Amino acid sequence: MNVDKRVIRKFEKKTWSEVKSKNSWQVFRIMAEFVEGFDALTQVGPSVTVFGSARTKPDDPYYGIAYELGKLLAHEGLSVITGGGPGIMEAANKGAMETGGASAGVGVELPFEASNNAFIDSDKNITFRYFFVRKLMFLKYSQAFVAFPGGLGTLDELFESLTLSQTGKTPKFPILLVGRDYWSGLVVWLRERALAEGYIGADDLELFRVVDTAEEAMDSITRFFAKFRKEMVPNF
């Protein structure tokens, strides 16, 4: 393999002290993002996070379901937290705001998304640089998670929620998948491959429930808390 010696010399010019200095400043930036998120979201109160694709258009049926769910959550006095972007996130924030509920957006800097959507309360509108800080905010301050159809980001957020619930790192919380048509293939795979081959247990398939409507999702959340949680506090 031929390596450009100019690249090697450029790398050698970097001293370890420079690398350590850069890492130290990065730690401070991460700490600042945590502080900003904690300050904003500790005031939100009992909340539900809604995950889903930024690519979902307003005329898509799932956009309408997310909008209705935002309204139902706000009507019950629950705040809505989303990733702050367009699509499903915008729909849930819009439903919450138009019903007079608290609407929070926890965005992340991306080259293809200019800013958070317009339906987020100004004091709960945050944008982070780091994905892991953003995900911690979802998981720390929400007492339920609702996943609409989405791509890699939605799957990442969904499986982190499932993992924390499975391992007992957080109290149990409702995890709902909206859209049987969309999620059925994943559920079948989990049952027929992951479970059948011993990579998960039968109880793991009980960590989530698949629903089709905003009303079903709201009913699941309400019944869960009536049965299992006497009060709503941060998860960890």
C-alpha positions in Angstrom: 0.0 0.0 0.0 1.4 3.4 -1.0 0.9 6.1 1.6 1.5 9.8 0.8 4.5 10.8 2.9 3.1 14.3 3.2 0.1 12.9 5.0 2.4 11.1 7.5 4.4 14.2 8.1 1.3 16.3 8.7 0.0 13.8 11.2 3.4 13.7 13.0 3.3 17.4 13.5 0.3 16.9 15.8 1.6 16.5 19.3 -0.2 14.5 22.0 -0.6 17.7 24.0 -2.6 19.2 21.1 -4.8 16.1 21.0 -5.3 16.2 24.7 -6.2 19.8 24.6 -8.8 19.3 21.9 -10.3 16.4 23.9 -10.5 18.5 27.0 -12.4 21.3 25.2 -14.7 18.7 23.7 -15.6 17.5 27.2 -16.5 21.0 28.2 -18.8 21.3 25.1 -20.5 18.0 26.0 -21.0 19.2 29.6 -22.5 22.4 28.3 -25.0 20.5 26.2 -26.0 18.4 29.1 -26.6 21.5 31.3 -28.6 23.2 28.6 -30.8 20.1 28.1 -31.3 19.5 31.9 -32.2 23.2 32.4 -34.9 23.1 29.7 -36.4 19.7 30.2 -36.6 19.6 34.0 -39.5 22.1 33.7 -41.4 20.1 31.1 -43.1 17.7 33.5 -44.5 14.2 32.7 -43.7 13.7 29.0 -44.1 11.3 26.1 -41.5 11.1 23.4 -42.6 10.6 19.8 -40.1 9.1 17.4 -40.6 8.9 13.6 -39.4 9.9 10.2 -38.6 13.4 9.2 -39.6 12.5 5.6 -43.3 11.9 6.4 -45.4 14.4 4.4 -48.5 16.2 5.9 -50.8 14.3 3.6 -49.5 10.9 4.9 -51.9 9.1 7.2 -49.2 8.6 9.8 -48.7 12.4 10.0 -52.4 12.7 10.9 -52.1 10.0 13.5 -49.1 11.7 15.1 -51.0 15.0 15.1 -54.0 13.4 16.8 -51.7 11.8 19.4 -50.1 15.1 20.2 -53.5 16.5 20.8 -54.6 13.6 23.0 -51.4 13.8 25.1 -51.8 17.5 25.6 -55.4 17.0 26.6 -54.3 14.6 29.3 -51.7 17.1 30.6 -48.7 15.2 29.2 -45.9 17.1 27.5 -44.7 16.0 24.0 -41.0 15.7 23.3 -39.8 15.0 19.7 -36.6 15.2 17.8 -37.6 18.7 16.7 -37.6 18.0 13.0 -40.2 17.9 10.2 -42.5 15.0 9.4 -43.8 12.9 12.3 -42.0 15.1 14.8 -43.6 18.2 13.5 -47.0 16.6 13.5 -46.8 15.6 17.2 -45.5 19.0 18.2 -48.2 20.7 16.2 -51.0 18.7 17.8 -49.6 19.4 21.3 -49.1 23.2 20.7 -52.5 23.7 19.1 -54.2 22.0 22.1 -52.3 24.2 24.6 -49.9 21.5 25.8 -46.2 21.7 26.4 -44.3 21.0 23.2 -40.5 20.3 23.3 -38.1 19.7 20.5 -34.7 18.2 21.0 -32.9 18.6 17.7 -29.5 17.7 16.4 -27.2 19.6 14.0 -27.6 18.0 10.5 -26.5 19.4 7.2 -29.9 18.6 5.6 -32.2 20.0 8.3 -31.9 23.8 8.7 -33.7 24.2 12.0 -36.3 22.7 14.3 -40.0 22.9 13.3 -42.2 25.8 14.1 -44.5 24.1 16.7 -42.1 24.0 19.6 -42.3 26.2 22.7 -39.5 28.7 22.6 -38.2 27.7 26.0 -38.1 24.1 25.1 -36.5 24.3 21.7 -33.0 22.9 21.9 -30.4 21.8 19.3 -27.5 19.6 20.1 -24.3 18.7 18.3 -24.0 15.2 19.7 -26.6 12.4 19.1 -25.8 10.7 22.4 -26.7 13.8 24.4 -29.9 14.2 22.5 -30.9 10.6 23.1 -30.2 10.9 26.8 -32.7 13.8 27.0 -35.4 11.7 25.4 -34.7 8.8 27.7 -34.3 10.7 31.0 -37.3 12.9 30.8 -40.0 10.8 29.0 -42.2 8.3 30.7 -43.4 6.7 27.5 -42.1 6.3 23.9 -44.1 6.1 20.7 -42.4 5.0 17.5 -43.9 5.8 14.2 -42.6 4.5 10.9 -39.1 5.8 10.3 -35.6 5.0 9.2 -32.2 4.4 10.9 -32.6 7.2 13.4 -36.0 6.0 14.5 -34.7 2.4 14.8 -31.7 3.6 16.8 -33.9 5.5 19.3 -36.4 2.6 19.5 -33.8 -0.1 20.2 -32.0 2.1 22.8 -35.4 2.5 24.6 -36.0 -1.3 24.4 -32.4 -2.1 25.7 -32.7 0.2 28.7 -36.1 -1.3 29.6 -34.8 -4.8 29.1 -31.7 -4.4 31.2 -33.5 -2.5 34.0 -31.4 0.6 33.6 -34.6 2.6 33.8 -38.1 1.9 35.2 -40.4 0.1 32.9 -42.2 2.4 30.5 -44.7 1.9 27.6 -43.0 1.5 24.2 -45.5 1.6 21.4 -45.0 1.0 17.7 -47.6 2.7 15.5 -48.5 1.0 12.3 -48.9 -2.8 12.1 -48.3 -2.8 8.4 -44.9 -1.1 8.8 -43.7 -2.9 11.9 -45.0 -6.4 11.3 -41.9 -7.6 9.5 -39.6 -6.5 12.3 -41.8 -8.2 14.9 -41.8 -11.4 12.9 -38.1 -11.3 12.6 -37.7 -10.8 16.3 -39.9 -13.7 17.0 -38.8 -16.1 14.3 -35.1 -15.4 14.3 -33.9 -13.5 17.4 -36.1 -15.4 19.8 -36.0 -18.7 18.0 -32.2 -18.7 18.0 -31.9 -17.7 21.6 -30.7 -14.1 21.3 -33.6 -12.6 23.2 -36.1 -14.0 25.7 -39.9 -14.4 25.3 -40.3 -11.6 27.9 -38.5 -9.2 25.6 -41.3 -9.4 23.1 -43.6 -8.0 25.9 -41.5 -4.8 26.2 -43.5 -3.2 23.3 -47.0 -3.1 21.9 -48.0 -2.5 18.3 -51.0 -0.2 17.7 -52.7 1.5 14.7 -54.3 4.6 16.0 -53.7 7.6 18.3 -56.5 6.4 20.5 -55.0 3.0 21.0 -51.6 4.5 21.9 -53.2 6.9 24.4 -55.2 4.1 26.0 -52.0 2.0 26.4 -50.2 4.8 28.0 -53.0 5.6 30.4 -53.6 2.0 31.4 -49.9 1.4 31.9 -49.5 4.2 34.4 -52.7 3.4 36.2 -51.2 -0.1 36.8 -47.5 0.3 37.3 -46.4 3.9 38.0 -47.7 5.9 41.0 -45.8 9.0 40.1 -43.9 10.4 37.0 -40.3 11.3 37.7 -37.1 11.4 35.6 -36.0 7.9 34.7 -32.4 8.1 35.9 
